[in-house]
Amino acid sequence: MERIYKTLLLVIATLLAVSCYREKPFPDDEKESTLEKLPAWHKGYMDIHHISTGRGDCALLILPDGTTMMVDAGDLGPGDNFKQEIMSRVPYTSRTPGEWIVRYVSHFLEDAGLPSKQIDYMLVTHFHNDHMGTPTSYSITSNNGKYLMTGVSHVGNFLNIGNLVDRGYPDYNFPYTGVFENTMLDNYFAFLRDEGNLVKEQSEFKVGSSDQFVLLHERDNYPSFNIRNIYCNGRIWTGTGENTEYFVPSGVDQSVLSNENLWSEVINISYGDFDYHTGGDILGGFGDWRNIESRVAKVIGETDVVQCNHHAYKDAMNADFVNATKAQAFIIPAWDYYHPESAPLSRMIHNGGMVFSAGLVASNRARLLDDGRLIKPEGHIVVRVYEGGGEFQIFVLNDKTTDYEVIYKTDRITSNK
C-alpha cells in the first residue's frame, strides 16, 4: 500500500511539474498585455513622454496638431565606473538605449496615427553623455563605419529628424575655442557630417524666440500654444518681447567655464492655462552668476509640470525655483543613486507637488526614507494635456516590459492659471 501511495505521489508531482513548466520567453518577444494601456493621442491633446532607459534623459513630445519633438536622447554607457548603484538598462539589456528609444517612439507615434519614423524637432540641451550619448562598449557601428550609433546619433539613423537644434551650432566654440575636443563630441560631429544621417536641417538655439519651435500642421487652430526659448549659453530672456540679457562676467577662469551644465538650453511650453518647463542640467546651487535657476524662475513663474533640473541633484531645484514655479508635479529623469538627493526632494514635496521619477534606483528610494516613499511608482512618465490646456493627467507606464501598460495614473488635474 505504501509503495502504491509513493507511486501516486510521484505521478502527481510529475504531472504538476509538466503542467507548470513553460519555456521562458525571449525578453524582446511582444506579448499582448491584459492590463490598461495609455489611450491613444488624438488631435488637440499634448503628450509629453519622459522615457526611462536607465541610461539618460529622453522625452518625446506630441504637440496638439501632431507636430513631434524630442528633447535629448542620452546613453551614458555601461556605468561600471560608478561608486554607487545605478539603474540597469531597461526594459532589457539585450538592446541599446537608442534602440529602445526608437522602438518606444515608433510605437506611440503609430498608435497616434502619425508617421512612426519622423521627429520634426530634436533639441539637444547640452553636451553630456546622458543627454546625447557617447561611444561605449555596446555601441553599434553605423552602416558606413564612420561613427558609433549612440543616443542622438542612434535615433538619427532610424528616425527622420526635421530640424536638430543644439547649443553649439554653428561654430561650436562657446564658451571658449577647443571646449568640444573629446571623443564623445568627435563621434557626434562625425554623425552630423555624414550624408547618410536622417537629419534634414540644423539650427542655432535662439534665446528669447517663440517662433523656433512652432506647430507645423495646424498652427492657427491652437493659438494658445507656444514654446518660448528661455535660456542658453549665459543668455536669458528678459520676459519682454524677444529681448535677452547676457550675464556671464568677463574674466571667468576656464576651469569654471568648462562646466557644461551651465550652458544648458531651457524652454517653456504653454498650452492654454498649462505650462511645462524643461531645462537640461541648469544649476541653482551657487551664490553667484552660476545660479541660473533663480534667474529662470523669475522669468517663468508658475509652471504646472517641471522636469527637474540636473536630475534633482544637490546643486539644483533650489528654493527660489521650487517656490516660484509652484509646480503641481515634478518629474525626475533618473538613473543614478543620487537622483534625487534628499534636500531637493524635500523642497518639492513640502511645496505641495507630486513627485514622479522616470526610472529610479531602488536603494535610493530606500535611502530617502519617508520622502522616498512619496515618490510615485517609477517608469515612463507621460503627461497628457487635454484639448485647450485646461486639464492634464499623468500616467506611469511600466518600463520593465515593451507592453507599456499603465501602472499608475492621477485623476485629471486643473491647470494653474
C-alpha positions as CSV (number, residue, x, y, z in Angstrom):
1,M,0.0,0.0,0.0
2,E,2.8,2.3,0.9
3,R,4.5,1.6,-2.5
4,I,1.3,2.4,-4.3
5,Y,0.9,5.6,-2.3
6,K,4.5,6.7,-3.2
7,T,4.0,5.9,-6.8
8,L,0.8,8.0,-6.9
9,L,2.7,10.9,-5.3
10,L,5.4,10.6,-7.9
11,V,2.9,10.6,-10.8
12,I,1.1,13.7,-9.4
13,A,4.3,15.6,-8.8
14,T,5.4,14.8,-12.4
15,L,2.1,15.9,-13.9
16,L,2.3,19.1,-11.8
17,A,5.8,19.8,-13.0
18,V,4.9,19.3,-16.6
19,S,1.8,21.4,-16.4
20,C,3.6,24.3,-14.6
21,Y,6.6,24.2,-16.9
22,R,6.8,26.7,-19.8
23,E,9.8,27.9,-21.7
24,K,10.9,31.4,-20.7
25,P,10.1,33.8,-23.5
26,F,13.0,35.7,-25.1
27,P,13.0,39.2,-23.5
28,D,12.2,41.0,-26.7
29,D,9.1,38.9,-27.5
30,E,6.0,41.1,-27.8
31,K,3.1,39.8,-25.8
32,E,-0.5,41.1,-25.7
33,S,-1.0,42.7,-22.2
34,T,-4.3,42.4,-20.5
35,L,-3.6,45.4,-18.4
36,E,-4.7,49.0,-19.1
37,K,-2.9,50.8,-22.0
38,L,-2.5,54.5,-22.5
39,P,-5.4,55.8,-24.6
40,A,-4.1,56.9,-28.0
41,W,-3.2,60.6,-28.5
42,H,-5.5,62.4,-30.7
43,K,-5.6,65.9,-32.2
44,G,-5.9,68.6,-29.6
45,Y,-4.0,66.6,-26.9
46,M,-0.4,67.3,-26.0
47,D,1.5,64.3,-24.8
48,I,4.9,64.6,-23.1
49,H,6.6,61.2,-22.7
50,H,9.6,61.0,-20.3
51,I,11.2,57.8,-21.5
52,S,13.1,55.6,-19.0
53,T,16.1,53.7,-20.3
54,G,18.3,53.6,-17.2
55,R,21.0,55.4,-19.1
56,G,19.9,59.0,-19.5
57,D,17.3,61.6,-20.5
58,C,14.9,61.4,-23.4
59,A,11.5,63.0,-23.8
60,L,9.1,62.6,-26.7
61,L,6.5,65.4,-27.3
62,I,3.4,65.0,-29.4
63,L,2.1,68.5,-29.8
64,P,-1.6,69.4,-30.3
65,D,-1.6,69.3,-34.1
66,G,0.7,66.2,-34.4
67,T,4.0,68.1,-34.6
68,T,6.6,66.0,-32.8
69,M,9.7,66.9,-30.8
70,M,12.4,65.0,-28.9
71,V,14.3,66.6,-26.1
72,D,17.7,64.7,-25.6
73,A,18.5,61.1,-26.2
74,G,21.1,60.0,-23.7
75,D,23.3,57.0,-23.3
76,L,26.0,57.2,-20.6
77,G,27.3,53.7,-21.3
78,P,27.8,50.6,-19.2
79,G,28.1,52.6,-16.0
80,D,30.6,50.3,-14.4
81,N,32.7,53.2,-13.1
82,F,30.2,54.5,-10.6
83,K,30.9,54.0,-6.8
84,Q,27.2,53.7,-6.1
85,E,24.5,51.6,-7.7
86,I,23.0,52.9,-11.0
87,M,20.0,51.6,-12.8
88,S,20.2,48.6,-15.1
89,R,19.3,49.3,-18.8
90,V,15.6,48.9,-19.2
91,P,13.5,47.2,-20.2
92,Y,16.2,44.7,-21.0
93,T,20.0,44.7,-21.6
94,S,19.5,42.9,-24.9
95,R,19.3,46.2,-26.8
96,T,21.0,49.6,-26.5
97,P,19.2,52.7,-25.1
98,G,19.0,54.2,-28.6
99,E,17.2,51.1,-29.9
100,W,14.7,51.2,-27.0
101,I,14.1,54.9,-27.7
102,V,13.4,54.3,-31.3
103,R,11.1,51.4,-30.5
104,Y,9.2,53.4,-27.9
105,V,8.8,56.4,-30.2
106,S,7.7,54.4,-33.2
107,H,5.1,52.5,-31.1
108,F,3.4,55.7,-29.7
109,L,3.6,57.6,-33.0
110,E,2.0,54.7,-34.8
111,D,-0.6,54.4,-32.1
112,A,-1.4,58.1,-32.6
113,G,-1.9,57.7,-36.3
114,L,1.3,59.7,-37.0
115,P,4.3,58.8,-39.2
116,S,6.2,56.4,-37.0
117,K,9.7,57.3,-38.3
118,Q,9.5,61.1,-38.2
119,I,10.6,63.6,-35.5
120,D,10.0,67.2,-36.5
121,Y,12.4,68.8,-33.9
122,M,15.3,67.4,-31.9
123,L,16.6,69.5,-29.1
124,V,19.9,68.5,-27.5
125,T,20.0,70.5,-24.3
126,H,23.7,70.2,-23.7
127,F,26.7,68.0,-24.5
128,H,26.8,65.4,-21.7
129,N,26.7,61.7,-22.4
130,D,23.4,61.1,-20.5
131,H,21.7,63.7,-22.7
132,M,23.3,63.0,-26.1
133,G,25.0,59.6,-26.0
134,T,28.7,58.6,-26.0
135,P,30.6,55.7,-27.7
136,T,30.6,52.7,-25.4
137,S,31.5,49.0,-25.4
138,Y,28.0,48.1,-26.6
139,S,27.5,50.8,-29.2
140,I,26.7,49.7,-32.8
141,T,28.8,50.9,-35.7
142,S,27.0,53.0,-38.3
143,N,26.4,51.3,-41.7
144,N,29.3,53.1,-43.3
145,G,31.6,52.6,-40.3
146,K,32.2,56.3,-39.8
147,Y,31.0,56.5,-36.2
148,L,29.2,54.6,-33.4
149,M,25.5,55.0,-33.0
150,T,24.7,56.1,-29.5
151,G,21.9,58.3,-28.2
152,V,21.1,61.1,-30.6
153,S,23.2,59.5,-33.4
154,H,21.3,56.3,-33.0
155,V,18.0,58.0,-33.2
156,G,19.2,59.9,-36.2
157,N,19.9,56.7,-38.1
158,F,16.4,55.3,-37.7
159,L,14.1,58.3,-37.4
160,N,13.9,61.3,-39.8
161,I,14.7,64.5,-37.9
162,G,13.4,67.6,-39.5
163,N,15.4,70.1,-37.5
164,L,18.2,69.4,-35.0
165,V,19.0,72.2,-32.5
166,D,21.9,72.1,-30.1
167,R,23.7,74.8,-28.0
168,G,26.9,74.8,-30.1
169,Y,25.7,75.2,-33.7
170,P,27.1,76.6,-36.0
171,D,30.6,77.4,-34.6
172,Y,30.9,75.1,-31.6
173,N,33.3,77.4,-29.8
174,F,31.4,78.6,-26.8
175,P,32.4,79.3,-24.0
176,Y,35.9,79.0,-25.5
177,T,37.7,77.6,-28.5
178,G,38.5,73.9,-28.0
179,V,35.8,73.2,-25.5
180,F,34.4,70.4,-27.6
181,E,37.6,68.4,-28.2
182,N,36.8,65.0,-26.9
183,T,35.8,61.5,-28.1
184,M,32.1,61.9,-27.4
185,L,31.9,65.1,-29.5
186,D,34.1,63.8,-32.2
187,N,31.6,60.9,-32.6
188,Y,28.7,63.3,-32.6
189,F,30.3,65.6,-35.2
190,A,31.1,62.6,-37.4
191,F,27.4,61.7,-37.3
192,L,26.3,65.3,-38.2
193,R,28.8,65.4,-41.1
194,D,27.6,62.1,-42.5
195,E,25.4,62.5,-45.6
196,G,23.7,59.2,-44.7
197,N,22.2,60.5,-41.5
198,L,18.5,61.4,-41.3
199,V,18.9,64.9,-40.1
200,K,17.3,67.3,-42.7
201,E,18.4,70.6,-41.1
202,Q,20.4,72.1,-38.2
203,S,19.7,75.3,-36.4
204,E,21.1,77.6,-33.7
205,F,19.1,77.9,-30.5
206,K,17.6,81.4,-30.4
207,V,17.2,82.6,-26.8
208,G,14.0,84.7,-26.4
209,S,12.3,83.3,-29.5
210,S,8.8,81.9,-29.6
211,D,9.0,81.1,-33.3
212,Q,11.7,78.5,-33.4
213,F,9.6,75.5,-32.3
214,V,6.2,76.0,-33.9
215,L,3.3,73.8,-34.8
216,L,3.8,72.7,-38.4
217,H,0.4,71.4,-39.4
218,E,-2.5,73.4,-37.9
219,R,-0.9,76.3,-36.1
220,D,-3.9,78.6,-36.5
221,N,-6.1,76.1,-34.7
222,Y,-4.2,76.3,-31.5
223,P,-3.4,80.0,-30.9
224,S,-2.8,79.4,-27.1
225,F,0.1,77.0,-27.9
226,N,3.6,78.4,-27.6
227,I,7.2,77.3,-26.9
228,R,9.5,80.0,-25.6
229,N,13.2,79.7,-25.5
230,I,14.2,80.9,-22.1
231,Y,18.0,80.4,-21.6
232,C,21.2,79.1,-23.2
233,N,24.9,79.8,-23.1
234,G,24.8,82.6,-20.4
235,R,22.0,84.5,-22.2
236,I,18.5,84.7,-20.7
237,W,15.1,86.0,-22.0
238,T,14.1,89.2,-20.1
239,G,10.4,88.4,-20.3
240,T,9.7,91.2,-22.7
241,G,9.3,90.7,-26.4
242,E,12.4,88.7,-27.6
243,N,14.8,90.8,-25.5
244,T,17.7,88.9,-23.9
245,E,20.5,89.6,-21.4
246,Y,24.0,88.1,-21.2
247,F,25.1,87.9,-17.6
248,V,28.4,85.9,-17.5
249,P,31.1,88.2,-16.2
250,S,34.3,88.8,-18.1
251,G,37.5,87.2,-16.9
252,V,35.9,83.9,-15.6
253,D,38.5,81.2,-15.4
254,Q,38.3,78.4,-18.0
255,S,38.0,75.8,-15.3
256,V,34.7,77.3,-14.3
257,L,33.5,77.8,-17.9
258,S,34.2,74.2,-18.6
259,N,31.1,73.1,-16.5
260,E,28.9,72.1,-19.4
261,N,25.7,72.1,-17.2
262,L,25.9,75.9,-17.0
263,W,25.0,76.3,-20.7
264,S,22.0,74.0,-21.0
265,E,19.1,75.1,-23.2
266,V,15.9,75.9,-21.4
267,I,12.4,76.0,-22.9
268,N,8.9,76.5,-21.5
269,I,5.8,75.2,-23.2
270,S,2.4,76.8,-22.8
271,Y,-0.9,75.5,-24.0
272,G,-3.9,77.4,-22.7
273,D,-3.5,77.6,-18.9
274,F,-1.0,74.8,-18.8
275,D,2.8,75.4,-18.6
276,Y,5.7,73.0,-18.7
277,H,9.4,73.5,-18.0
278,T,12.5,71.5,-19.2
279,G,16.0,72.9,-18.7
280,G,18.6,70.1,-19.0
281,D,21.1,70.4,-16.2
282,I,20.9,74.1,-15.3
283,L,22.2,74.7,-11.7
284,G,21.0,76.6,-8.7
285,G,23.5,75.7,-6.0
286,F,25.8,78.6,-6.4
287,G,25.8,82.1,-4.8
288,D,27.0,83.9,-7.9
289,W,26.1,84.2,-11.6
290,R,26.1,80.4,-11.9
291,N,22.8,80.3,-10.0
292,I,20.9,80.1,-13.3
293,E,17.8,78.5,-11.7
294,S,16.9,81.6,-9.7
295,R,17.1,83.8,-12.9
296,V,14.9,81.3,-14.9
297,A,12.4,81.1,-12.0
298,K,11.8,84.9,-12.1
299,V,11.1,84.7,-15.8
300,I,8.8,81.7,-16.0
301,G,6.8,81.9,-12.7
302,E,4.1,79.4,-12.0
303,T,4.5,76.2,-14.1
304,D,2.2,73.2,-13.8
305,V,4.8,70.5,-14.6
306,V,8.5,70.8,-14.1
307,Q,11.1,68.3,-15.5
308,C,13.6,68.6,-12.7
309,N,16.9,70.4,-13.4
310,H,20.0,68.3,-13.2
311,H,18.1,65.2,-12.1
312,A,17.2,66.9,-8.8
313,Y,20.8,66.6,-7.7
314,K,22.0,68.5,-4.6
315,D,23.1,71.6,-6.7
316,A,19.7,72.0,-8.4
317,M,16.0,72.6,-7.7
318,N,16.8,75.4,-5.2
319,A,14.2,77.1,-3.0
320,D,13.8,80.1,-5.4
321,F,13.0,77.8,-8.3
322,V,10.7,75.5,-6.4
323,N,8.8,78.3,-4.7
324,A,8.4,80.4,-7.9
325,T,7.2,77.6,-10.1
326,K,4.7,76.2,-7.6
327,A,4.6,73.1,-9.7
328,Q,1.8,70.6,-9.3
329,A,4.1,67.8,-10.5
330,F,7.8,67.4,-10.6
331,I,9.3,64.8,-12.9
332,I,12.9,63.5,-12.3
333,P,14.9,61.9,-15.1
334,A,16.7,59.3,-13.0
335,W,19.4,56.7,-13.5
336,D,21.9,57.4,-10.6
337,Y,21.8,56.6,-6.9
338,Y,21.8,60.3,-6.3
339,H,18.7,61.1,-8.4
340,P,17.2,62.7,-6.5
341,E,19.0,64.0,-3.4
342,S,17.2,64.4,-0.1
343,A,17.2,68.3,0.1
344,P,15.7,69.0,-3.4
345,L,13.2,66.2,-2.9
346,S,12.1,67.6,0.5
347,R,11.7,71.1,-1.1
348,M,9.5,69.7,-3.8
349,I,7.3,67.6,-1.5
350,H,6.8,70.3,1.0
351,N,5.9,72.7,-1.7
352,G,2.9,70.5,-2.3
353,G,3.9,69.0,-5.6
354,M,3.6,65.3,-6.6
355,V,7.0,63.8,-7.5
356,F,7.4,61.3,-10.3
357,S,10.6,59.6,-11.5
358,A,11.4,58.3,-15.0
359,G,13.3,55.4,-13.6
360,L,14.7,55.1,-10.1
361,V,17.4,53.3,-8.2
362,A,15.6,51.2,-5.6
363,S,18.4,51.7,-3.0
364,N,18.0,55.5,-3.4
365,R,14.3,55.3,-2.7
366,A,15.1,53.4,0.5
367,R,17.8,55.9,1.4
368,L,15.4,58.8,1.2
369,L,13.2,57.2,3.8
370,D,9.7,58.7,4.2
371,D,10.2,61.2,1.4
372,G,11.4,58.4,-0.9
373,R,8.1,56.6,-0.3
374,L,6.2,59.6,-1.5
375,I,7.8,59.4,-5.0
376,K,5.1,57.8,-7.2
377,P,5.8,54.5,-8.9
378,E,8.7,54.8,-11.3
379,G,8.5,54.1,-15.0
380,H,7.9,56.0,-18.2
381,I,6.1,59.2,-17.1
382,V,3.5,60.6,-19.6
383,V,1.9,64.0,-19.1
384,R,-1.3,64.2,-21.1
385,V,-2.6,67.8,-21.6
386,Y,-6.2,67.7,-22.7
387,E,-7.6,69.9,-25.5
388,G,-7.3,73.6,-24.8
389,G,-4.8,73.1,-21.9
390,G,-7.3,73.5,-19.0
391,E,-6.7,70.0,-17.6
392,F,-3.9,67.4,-17.6
393,Q,-3.3,63.9,-16.3
394,I,-0.2,61.9,-15.5
395,F,0.3,58.3,-16.4
396,V,3.1,56.0,-15.3
397,L,3.9,53.2,-17.8
398,N,5.8,50.0,-17.0
399,D,9.5,50.5,-18.1
400,K,10.4,46.8,-17.5
401,T,8.4,45.5,-20.5
402,T,7.6,46.5,-24.0
403,D,3.9,46.4,-23.3
404,Y,4.0,49.9,-21.8
405,E,1.0,49.1,-19.6
406,V,-0.3,51.7,-17.2
407,I,0.8,51.0,-13.6
408,Y,-0.4,54.3,-12.1
409,K,-2.4,57.3,-13.1
410,T,-3.7,60.5,-11.5
411,D,-7.1,61.9,-11.8
412,R,-7.5,64.9,-14.2
413,I,-5.8,67.9,-12.7
414,T,-6.8,71.5,-13.3
415,S,-4.1,73.7,-14.8
416,N,-2.8,76.5,-12.6
417,K,-3.8,79.7,-14.4
